[in-house]
């Protein structure tokens, strides 16, 4: 049904459903349909049931002929060539089964779809290929997390005392500055132990005011 503004367009049904037979086809009905098409070739499916003497819908006759009765119909599993062709076409067309079936003479879209879902899809997964994207399947999440854990465990971890060793007074310091040097060393030790989480920036700001210490041990890291 198409709707354009206030205008509603409804597709005309293929036939009047009243009095038509539904359910499985009988052997007599198959014979009537088969003989009519072989004698008269294919005609309009809407008119065919009445001409062939069938109390069936035109769509039902078309599907019965296409999927079961036509002489060139192939049955059974796909050959290796057909299977490879279906995989290549599916990578290009996706689940457009009628388009894929048109490239395989004697195969129906319904048959190809069923074989894809029951056989080919499982085969691709066993080969490590995603049947939707046709790309290699991603590694299992647990395997990735395990690999990350192993890699992280190999990273060495240093404590604050290993990164910033205690500093020693320089010989250029004056004797009168002994008290201030002692206080400065105490402050550095406190930074190393208590305020390490504040980051390197705070530590370097504090050390910048201590002109009587050597910083070679810091920049050699």
Secondary structure as GFF3:
##gff-version 3
##sequence-region A 1 221
A	DSSP	beta_strand	2	4	.	.	.	ID=ss1
A	DSSP	beta_strand	7	9	.	.	.	ID=ss2
A	DSSP	alpha_helix	27	40	.	.	.	ID=ss3
A	DSSP	alpha_helix	45	52	.	.	.	ID=ss4
A	DSSP	alpha_helix	58	64	.	.	.	ID=ss5
A	DSSP	pi_helix	65	69	.	.	.	ID=ss6
A	DSSP	alpha_helix	80	93	.	.	.	ID=ss7
A	DSSP	alpha_helix	97	101	.	.	.	ID=ss8
A	DSSP	alpha_helix	109	115	.	.	.	ID=ss9
A	DSSP	pi_helix	116	120	.	.	.	ID=ss10
A	DSSP	alpha_helix	121	126	.	.	.	ID=ss11
A	DSSP	alpha_helix	141	153	.	.	.	ID=ss12
A	DSSP	alpha_helix	160	163	.	.	.	ID=ss13
A	DSSP	three_ten_helix	175	177	.	.	.	ID=ss14
A	DSSP	alpha_helix	178	194	.	.	.	ID=ss15
A	DSSP	three_ten_helix	196	198	.	.	.	ID=ss16
A	DSSP	alpha_helix	200	207	.	.	.	ID=ss17
A	DSSP	alpha_helix	216	219	.	.	.	ID=ss18
###
